[in-house]
Amino acid sequence: MVPSVTAPQSLLSADERAAIAEIEATTSILQLVTRLTGMRFAGIAKFTDQDWIVCSVHDTIDMGIHVDDVLDLETTLCSEFCIDPHTLFVPQISQNGRFAARPVVKQYAIESYAGAPIFLPDGRLFGALCALDSRAMLFEDPNLPETLSLFARLIGCIFFANLTTDR
């Protein structure tokens, strides 16, 4: 099963699109995530019950994942946050039976993954901050999980503030 890409217009509200456009900080955060992890792709995705919607990306390897792309949530590694809301690091996906068979892994040639769930301040799971690469990566920095979680928390607060402000 190959993950499907569907039309995103109905999945991101006008307010969400405006918040994403307004938040220059997300670009800087994604660049920092790639520097800290050594990975060459970082992105922010929103979840619906069934979809994974790309909100913002920093992609130096042209992985093929673009803003507004929509994938079936269950095919992504980020779907793990719906079950276990903690940072997830997979240094070599091809050696991990749990994740290696996921269609999205094969479609985008993903070999390493680092991610953190993005929660809004009211406790709702918004989506994920993730980093991907086609190379295996060592995650040697013991502070990396906490740092990624802090960035995800910051993104959640920024989105929440922009989405709840009366315009």
N, CA, C and O of each residue as an XYZ file, in Angstrom:
668
protein
N       0.843     -1.180      0.000
C       0.000      0.000      0.000
C       0.892      1.248      0.000
O       1.719      1.423      0.894
N       0.722      2.098     -0.988
C       1.469      3.345     -1.092
C       0.641      4.447     -0.450
O      -0.547      4.560     -0.750
N       1.229      5.273      0.433
C       0.472      6.347      1.057
C      -0.099      7.272     -0.019
O       0.568      7.602     -0.999
N      -1.338      7.675      0.189
C      -1.955      8.557     -0.788
C      -1.720     10.013     -0.412
O      -1.631     10.362      0.765
N      -1.621     10.840     -1.418
C      -1.525     12.276     -1.210
C      -2.844     12.854     -1.697
O      -3.213     12.673     -2.857
N      -3.565     13.556     -0.809
C      -4.873     14.091     -1.162
C      -4.870     15.606     -1.097
O      -3.915     16.218     -0.619
N      -5.929     16.195     -1.575
C      -6.050     17.656     -1.595
C      -6.114     18.204     -0.176
O      -6.926     17.739      0.624
N      -5.273     19.187      0.155
C      -5.180     19.683      1.519
C      -6.107     20.838      1.851
O      -6.271     21.157      3.029
N      -6.712     21.471      0.877
C      -7.407     22.718      1.140
C      -8.436     22.626      2.266
O      -8.572     23.568      3.047
N      -9.151     21.528      2.363
C     -10.172     21.415      3.392
C      -9.600     20.967      4.734
O     -10.311     20.990      5.739
N      -8.331     20.560      4.773
C      -7.759     20.008      5.985
C      -7.071     21.046      6.852
O      -6.985     20.861      8.066
N      -6.581     22.130      6.273
C      -6.004     23.227      7.040
C      -6.952     24.410      6.910
O      -7.259     24.862      5.807
N      -7.409     24.901      8.054
C      -8.331     26.038      8.030
C      -7.600     27.299      7.609
O      -6.370     27.349      7.609
N      -8.369     28.317      7.251
C      -7.771     29.600      6.878
C      -6.956     30.159      8.039
O      -5.886     30.728      7.825
N      -7.451     30.004      9.268
C      -6.706     30.479     10.440
C      -5.393     29.723     10.615
O      -4.370     30.320     10.948
N      -5.423     28.405     10.388
C      -4.195     27.615     10.501
C      -3.192     28.028      9.438
O      -1.999     28.143      9.721
N      -3.660     28.252      8.225
C      -2.770     28.698      7.158
C      -2.162     30.057      7.493
O      -0.976     30.289      7.256
N      -2.976     30.947      8.042
C      -2.488     32.278      8.420
C      -1.457     32.169      9.535
O      -0.437     32.858      9.513
N      -1.724     31.300     10.515
C      -0.786     31.122     11.629
C       0.546     30.604     11.120
O       1.603     31.077     11.539
N       0.500     29.632     10.217
C       1.728     29.071      9.664
C       2.492     30.148      8.895
O       3.710     30.267      9.028
N       1.774     30.928      8.094
C       2.421     31.975      7.302
C       3.041     33.046      8.192
O       4.087     33.604      7.860
N       2.396     33.332      9.321
C       2.872     34.371     10.228
C       4.092     33.948     11.028
O       4.879     34.796     11.450
N       4.255     32.695     11.234
C       5.250     32.222     12.186
C       6.584     31.978     11.499
O       6.872     30.867     11.053
N       7.379     33.004     11.419
C       8.717     32.865     10.862
C       9.581     31.997     11.774
O      10.555     31.388     11.333
N       9.211     31.951     13.039
C       9.986     31.160     13.996
C      10.011     29.685     13.614
O      10.977     28.986     13.920
N       8.968     29.205     12.954
C       8.952     27.784     12.598
C      10.090     27.443     11.644
O      10.690     26.374     11.753
N      10.391     28.342     10.712
C      11.498     28.101      9.796
C      12.809     27.994     10.558
O      13.622     27.110     10.286
N      13.011     28.888     11.505
C      14.236     28.848     12.314
C      14.291     27.591     13.167
O      15.349     26.977     13.300
N      13.170     27.207     13.741
C      13.132     25.988     14.558
C      13.482     24.771     13.707
O      14.251     23.914     14.141
N      12.928     24.690     12.508
C      13.221     23.546     11.638
C      14.696     23.512     11.248
O      15.292     22.437     11.181
N      15.284     24.664     10.993
C      16.715     24.713     10.687
C      17.535     24.257     11.896
O      18.514     23.526     11.746
N      17.134     24.687     13.085
C      17.834     24.253     14.299
C      17.705     22.745     14.508
O      18.665     22.086     14.908
N      16.536     22.207     14.240
C      16.328     20.761     14.392
C      17.266     19.988     13.470
O      17.839     18.978     13.878
N      17.429     20.452     12.235
C      18.341     19.744     11.338
C      19.783     19.849     11.830
O      20.543     18.886     11.729
N      20.158     20.996     12.355
C      21.527     21.146     12.880
C      21.762     20.262     14.102
O      22.801     19.612     14.215
N      20.802     20.243     15.003
C      20.966     19.475     16.240
C      20.957     17.966     16.007
O      21.672     17.224     16.680
N      20.149     17.520     15.054
C      20.040     16.082     14.801
C      21.044     15.596     13.757
O      21.327     14.400     13.683
N      21.588     16.514     12.947
C      22.451     16.128     11.848
C      21.662     15.630     10.643
O      22.239     15.160      9.663
N      20.341     15.735     10.726
C      19.479     15.250      9.657
C      19.211     16.376      8.663
O      19.389     17.552      8.980
N      18.785     16.006      7.468
C      18.666     16.985      6.397
C      17.243     17.383      6.053
O      17.034     18.178      5.136
N      16.272     16.857      6.755
C      14.868     17.232      6.566
C      14.239     17.404      7.931
O      14.448     16.585      8.825
N      13.464     18.474      8.096
C      12.655     18.652      9.304
C      11.316     19.224      8.870
O      11.239     20.017      7.932
N      10.271     18.813      9.558
C       8.944     19.292      9.200
C       8.002     19.342     10.386
O       8.234     18.739     11.433
N       6.930     20.086     10.174
C       5.841     20.175     11.137
C       4.603     19.655     10.422
O       4.298     20.075      9.306
N       3.898     18.747     11.066
C       2.691     18.181     10.473
C       1.533     18.293     11.453
O       1.708     18.185     12.666
N       0.362     18.507     10.907
C      -0.886     18.501     11.671
C      -1.532     17.131     11.482
O      -1.421     16.520     10.419
N      -2.203     16.664     12.522
C      -2.942     15.402     12.426
C      -4.446     15.678     12.405
O      -4.932     16.587     13.078
N      -5.168     14.884     11.624
C      -6.604     14.738     11.802
C      -6.786     13.285     12.227
O      -5.798     12.590     12.469
N      -8.007     12.820     12.321
C      -8.223     11.430     12.697
C      -7.554     10.464     11.720
O      -7.128      9.377     12.110
N      -7.462     10.863     10.448
C      -6.937      9.948      9.433
C      -5.759     10.489      8.643
O      -5.095      9.730      7.938
N      -5.485     11.784      8.742
C      -4.503     12.397      7.856
C      -3.330     13.023      8.590
O      -3.438     13.438      9.744
N      -2.217     13.077      7.892
C      -0.978     13.740      8.299
C      -0.764     14.828      7.272
O      -0.496     14.531      6.108
N      -0.878     16.105      7.681
C      -0.846     17.231      6.758
C       0.415     18.049      7.008
O       0.652     18.489      8.133
N       1.221     18.255      5.980
C       2.475     18.988      6.111
C       2.186     20.488      6.198
O       1.563     21.068      5.309
N       2.651     21.100      7.288
C       2.456     22.534      7.517
C       3.675     23.351      7.118
O       3.534     24.442      6.567
N       4.864     22.838      7.389
C       6.095     23.579      7.156
C       7.243     22.588      7.021
O       7.267     21.570      7.712
N       8.198     22.880      6.133
C       9.354     21.996      5.961
C      10.642     22.790      5.783
O      10.639     23.928      5.313
N      11.725     22.162      6.169
C      13.087     22.606      5.834
C      13.741     21.361      5.266
O      13.980     20.393      5.988
N      14.032     21.387      3.963
C      14.444     20.182      3.254
C      15.650     20.485      2.376
O      15.514     21.098      1.318
N      16.820     20.058      2.811
C      18.028     20.312      2.026
C      18.384     19.155      1.093
O      19.360     19.235      0.348
N      17.591     18.075      1.133
C      17.888     16.914      0.275
C      16.770     16.623     -0.725
O      16.794     15.593     -1.398
N      15.803     17.515     -0.824
C      14.673     17.331     -1.732
C      14.056     15.944     -1.564
O      13.978     15.151     -2.503
N      13.622     15.686     -0.334
C      13.055     14.393      0.017
C      11.745     14.117     -0.720
O      11.356     12.963     -0.900
N      11.070     15.186     -1.144
C       9.815     14.994     -1.868
C       8.587     15.204     -1.011
O       7.470     14.961     -1.470
N       8.761     15.643      0.208
C       7.644     15.952      1.097
C       7.516     17.471      1.114
O       8.461     18.179      1.460
N       6.326     17.967      0.733
C       6.132     19.398      0.548
C       4.977     19.925      1.401
O       4.094     19.172      1.810
N       5.004     21.230      1.659
C       3.907     21.883      2.370
C       2.605     21.566      1.645
O       2.536     21.607      0.417
N       1.586     21.252      2.414
C       0.239     20.892      1.955
C       0.105     19.440      1.519
O      -1.009     19.012      1.215
N       1.193     18.651      1.473
C       1.044     17.230      1.186
C       0.246     16.585      2.316
O       0.344     16.985      3.476
N      -0.535     15.588      1.953
C      -1.351     14.863      2.921
C      -1.105     13.377      2.732
O      -1.210     12.850      1.625
N      -0.773     12.707      3.835
C      -0.577     11.259      3.814
C      -1.551     10.616      4.790
O      -2.062     11.276      5.695
N      -1.803      9.336      4.603
C      -2.609      8.600      5.575
C      -1.817      8.540      6.877
O      -0.690      8.046      6.891
N      -2.389      9.035      7.965
C      -1.688      9.117      9.246
C      -1.123      7.768      9.670
O       0.006      7.699     10.155
N      -1.883      6.704      9.495
C      -1.436      5.388      9.968
C      -0.190      4.882      9.259
O       0.470      3.974      9.765
N       0.154      5.440      8.100
C       1.338      4.988      7.378
C       2.607      5.706      7.836
O       3.708      5.309      7.456
N       2.466      6.756      8.648
C       3.612      7.565      9.051
C       4.192      7.095     10.380
O       3.509      6.438     11.166
N       5.439      7.433     10.625
C       6.042      7.134     11.917
C       5.461      8.042     12.996
O       5.389      7.660     14.165
N       5.050      9.235     12.603
C       4.463     10.187     13.558
C       3.167      9.662     14.187
O       2.770     10.125     15.256
N       2.516      8.712     13.541
C       1.270      8.167     14.092
C       1.493      7.528     15.460
O       0.547      7.347     16.226
N       2.738      7.190     15.764
C       3.062      6.614     17.073
C       2.672      7.550     18.211
O       2.385      7.092     19.317
N       2.659      8.865     17.951
C       2.334      9.824     19.008
C       0.878      9.752     19.440
O       0.535     10.219     20.526
N       0.024      9.181     18.615
C      -1.376      8.990     18.993
C      -1.498      7.900     20.053
O      -2.480      7.857     20.794
N      -0.500      7.019     20.124
C      -0.486      5.906     21.076
C       0.427      6.218     22.259
O       0.053      6.008     23.413
N       1.619      6.718     21.966
C       2.625      6.999     22.984
C       3.172      8.412     22.753
O       4.010      8.615     21.876
N       2.703      9.382     23.534
C       3.055     10.782     23.277
C       4.419     11.204     23.826
O       4.519     12.177     24.573
N       5.452     10.476     23.457
C       6.816     10.810     23.872
C       7.708     10.891     22.638
O       7.383     10.334     21.589
N       8.831     11.586     22.770
C       9.749     11.680     21.641
C      10.117     10.279     21.161
O      10.154      9.320     21.932
N      10.383     10.199     19.873
C      10.717      8.917     19.259
C      11.959      9.112     18.393
O      12.014     10.019     17.563
N      12.948      8.254     18.597
C      14.175      8.283     17.818
C      14.415      6.892     17.246
O      14.465      5.910     17.985
N      14.563      6.814     15.933
C      14.853      5.551     15.260
C      16.082      5.802     14.384
O      15.964      6.353     13.290
N      17.258      5.397     14.863
C      18.502      5.715     14.152
C      18.701      4.962     12.842
O      19.348      5.472     11.927
N      18.146      3.739     12.743
C      18.323      2.938     11.535
C      17.044      2.136     11.297
O      16.902      1.007     11.767
N      16.133      2.738     10.568
C      14.806      2.157     10.374
C      14.872      0.794      9.695
O      14.091     -0.096     10.031
N      15.784      0.615      8.753
C      15.868     -0.660      8.027
C      16.158     -1.832      8.958
O      15.877     -2.979      8.610
N      16.708     -1.565     10.123
C      17.015     -2.613     11.099
C      15.938     -2.733     12.173
O      16.109     -3.472     13.143
N      14.834     -2.013     12.008
C      13.768     -1.987     13.001
C      12.514     -2.590     12.380
O      11.846     -1.946     11.571
N      12.197     -3.815     12.754
C      11.052     -4.516     12.181
C       9.731     -3.805     12.371
O       8.820     -3.959     11.557
N       9.617     -3.041     13.417
C       8.361     -2.337     13.704
C       8.079     -1.231     12.686
O       6.920     -0.971     12.360
N       9.123     -0.585     12.185
C       8.936      0.570     11.313
C       9.365      0.359      9.866
O       8.901      1.078      8.981
N      10.230     -0.598      9.607
C      10.815     -0.770      8.271
C       9.772     -1.046      7.189
O       9.976     -0.665      6.037
N       8.677     -1.689      7.525
C       7.679     -2.062      6.524
C       6.652     -0.965      6.241
O       5.786     -1.138      5.383
N       6.736      0.140      6.939
C       5.752      1.208      6.706
C       5.900      1.753      5.284
O       7.013      2.034      4.839
N       4.792      1.902      4.580
C       4.847      2.375      3.192
C       5.566      3.719      3.030
O       6.287      3.910      2.051
N       5.385      4.636      3.953
C       6.008      5.954      3.840
C       7.533      5.854      3.926
O       8.246      6.653      3.319
N       8.024      4.883      4.673
C       9.468      4.677      4.799
C      10.060      4.314      3.441
O      11.110      4.823      3.050
N       9.381      3.441      2.742
C       9.858      3.024      1.427
C       9.655      4.120      0.375
O      10.528      4.355     -0.461
N       8.514      4.778      0.423
C       8.201      5.808     -0.561
C       9.226      6.939     -0.547
O       9.605      7.440     -1.606
N       9.675      7.346      0.631
C      10.591      8.474      0.748
C      12.018      8.059      1.129
O      12.850      8.916      1.427
N      12.303      6.773      1.122
C      13.637      6.247      1.442
C      14.136      6.781      2.785
O      15.259      7.275      2.888
N      13.294      6.675      3.807
C      13.635      7.171      5.142
C      14.428      6.104      5.885
O      13.979      4.964      6.012
N      15.603      6.473      6.372
C      16.435      5.539      7.133
C      16.542      5.938      8.598
O      16.793      5.088      9.453
N      16.354      7.219      8.899
C      16.396      7.635     10.308
C      15.277      8.633     10.578
O      14.838      9.365      9.691
N      14.828      8.639     11.836
C      13.678      9.464     12.239
C      13.895      9.959     13.663
O      14.366      9.234     14.539
N      13.533     11.223     13.857
C      13.470     11.802     15.207
C      12.215     12.649     15.237
O      11.971     13.430     14.317
N      11.416     12.506     16.283
C      10.182     13.278     16.328
C       9.665     13.494     17.727
O      10.002     12.771     18.665
N       8.824     14.525     17.838
C       8.167     14.856     19.101
C       6.738     15.284     18.804
O       6.487     15.967     17.810
N       5.795     14.886     19.661
C       4.414     15.325     19.451
C       4.271     16.812     19.772
O       4.938     17.340     20.662
N       3.396     17.466     19.034
C       3.069     18.870     19.296
C       1.697     18.907     19.950
O       0.691     18.532     19.347
N       1.678     19.368     21.195
C       0.421     19.540     21.914
C       0.109     21.018     22.014
O       1.014     21.837     22.175
N      -1.162     21.364     21.920
C      -1.601     22.723     22.192
C      -1.675     22.893     23.703
O      -1.809     21.901     24.419
N      -1.591     24.122     24.211
C      -1.623     24.328     25.666
C      -2.868     23.761     26.354
O      -2.837     23.493     27.555
N      -3.956     23.577     25.612
C      -5.168     23.004     26.221
C      -5.128     21.478     26.262
O      -6.095     20.838     26.675
N      -3.992     20.888     25.827
C      -3.811     19.441     25.926
C      -4.121     18.649     24.668
O      -3.856     17.448     24.616
N      -4.675     19.296     23.656
C      -4.995     18.577     22.419
C      -3.723     18.291     21.619
O      -2.831     19.133     21.524
N      -3.659     17.091     21.047
C      -2.553     16.723     20.164
C      -2.792     17.404     18.822
O      -3.785     17.128     18.150
N      -1.890     18.285     18.435
C      -2.012     19.012     17.172
C      -1.355     18.231     16.046
O      -1.922     18.091     14.962
N      -0.144     17.717     16.313
C       0.596     17.034     15.261
C       1.977     16.652     15.729
O       2.153     16.181     16.853
N       2.974     16.856     14.859
C       4.327     16.416     15.189
C       5.379     17.327     14.572
O       5.187     17.933     13.518
N       6.484     17.391     15.272
C       7.728     17.962     14.773
C       8.618     16.769     14.487
O       8.869     15.955     15.376
N       9.101     16.654     13.256
C       9.917     15.478     12.947
C      11.108     15.837     12.079
O      11.105     16.834     11.358
N      12.120     15.001     12.170
C      13.307     15.102     11.333
C      13.504     13.742     10.673
O      13.313     12.698     11.296
N      13.889     13.777      9.400
C      14.051     12.554      8.617
C      15.347     12.627      7.828
O      15.850     13.709      7.526
N      15.879     11.455      7.501
C      17.031     11.428      6.626
C      17.099     10.075      5.939
O      16.579      9.080      6.444
N      17.744     10.050      4.787
C      17.946      8.796      4.060
C      19.192      8.073      4.549
O      19.485      6.960      4.112
N      19.926      8.711      5.461
C      21.112      8.098      6.068
C      20.775      7.653      7.492
O      19.926      8.248      8.156
N      21.446      6.613      7.943
C      21.325      6.215      9.353
C      22.015      7.285     10.194
O      23.031      7.845      9.782
N      21.464      7.565     11.366
C      22.016      8.620     12.224
C      22.232      8.080     13.633
O      21.478      7.235     14.117
N      23.256      8.576     14.265
C      23.468      8.294     15.680
C      22.944      9.489     16.454
O      23.268     10.633     16.134
N      22.151      9.234     17.450
C      21.621     10.310     18.290
C      22.372     10.248     19.609
O      21.904      9.644     20.575
N      23.542     10.876     19.643
C      24.433     10.765     20.793
C      24.165     11.788     21.883
O      24.527     11.562     23.038
N      23.536     12.912     21.541
C      23.296     13.976     22.512
C      22.187     13.545     23.473
O      21.044     13.382     23.048
N      22.500     13.356     24.761
C      21.476     12.921     25.710
C      20.385     13.968     25.948
O      19.328     13.649     26.491
N      20.639     15.217     25.545
C      19.652     16.275     25.717
C      18.708     16.410     24.526
O      17.759     17.193     24.578
N      18.952     15.663     23.462
C      18.166     15.801     22.242
C      16.668     15.543     22.441
O      15.866     16.322     21.927
N      16.251     14.503     23.150
C      14.807     14.315     23.347
C      14.146     15.513     24.034
O      13.075     15.956     23.617
N      14.775     16.030     25.072
C      14.199     17.175     25.772
C      14.189     18.414     24.879
O      13.222     19.176     24.894
N      15.247     18.623     24.105
C      15.317     19.780     23.211
C      14.225     19.713     22.148
O      13.555     20.711     21.884
N      14.043     18.547     21.539
C      12.996     18.385     20.534
C      11.618     18.610     21.151
O      10.753     19.228     20.530
N      11.412     18.114     22.363
C      10.137     18.326     23.055
C       9.890     19.805     23.346
O       8.763     20.287     23.228
N      10.943     20.519     23.726
C      10.800     21.963     23.986
C      10.435     22.711     22.709
O       9.583     23.600     22.736
N      11.063     22.365     21.604
C      10.708     22.994     20.326
C       9.252     22.684     19.974
O       8.524     23.570     19.527
N       8.827     21.442     20.170
C       7.443     21.064     19.866
C       6.472     21.837     20.760
O       5.423     22.284     20.298
N       6.818     21.992     22.028
C       5.964     22.752     22.949
C       5.866     24.213     22.500
O       4.784     24.799     22.523
N       6.988     24.794     22.096
C       7.005     26.171     21.604
C       6.114     26.313     20.367
O       5.328     27.256     20.270
N       6.235     25.387     19.437
C       5.399     25.415     18.237
C       3.923     25.329     18.622
O       3.098     26.062     18.078
N       3.588     24.448     19.546
C       2.200     24.319     20.001
C       1.673     25.606     20.602
O       0.537     25.999     20.334
N       2.480     26.262     21.406
C       2.065     27.535     22.026
C       1.882     28.623     20.973
O       0.930     29.401     21.041
N       2.787     28.679     20.005
C       2.687     29.692     18.946
C       1.432     29.460     18.113
O       0.694     30.403     17.830
N       1.186     28.213     17.720
C      -0.019     27.911     16.948
C      -1.263     28.267     17.749
O      -2.181     28.900     17.226
N      -1.297     27.868     18.997
C      -2.467     28.114     19.837
C      -2.728     29.608     19.945
O      -3.869     30.048     19.797
N      -1.688     30.391     20.200
C      -1.835     31.837     20.339
C      -2.365     32.459     19.042
O      -3.216     33.347     19.081
N      -1.864     31.996     17.904
C      -2.302     32.540     16.629
C      -3.697     32.068     16.240
O      -4.433     32.797     15.576
N      -4.066     30.867     16.643
C      -5.383     30.340     16.282
C      -6.493     30.843     17.176
O      -7.657     30.835     16.776
N      -6.159     31.285     18.391
C      -7.202     31.727     19.310
C      -7.324     33.242     19.380
O      -8.224     33.758     20.042
N      -6.426     33.965     18.702
C      -6.495     35.418     18.676
C      -7.630     35.854     17.757
O      -7.739     35.390     16.622
N      -8.469     36.746     18.259
C      -9.548     37.282     17.410
C      -8.934     38.121     16.312
O      -8.127     39.012     16.581
N      -9.302     37.848     15.107
C      -8.750     38.598     13.976
C      -9.789     39.534     13.449
O      -9.533     40.265     12.492
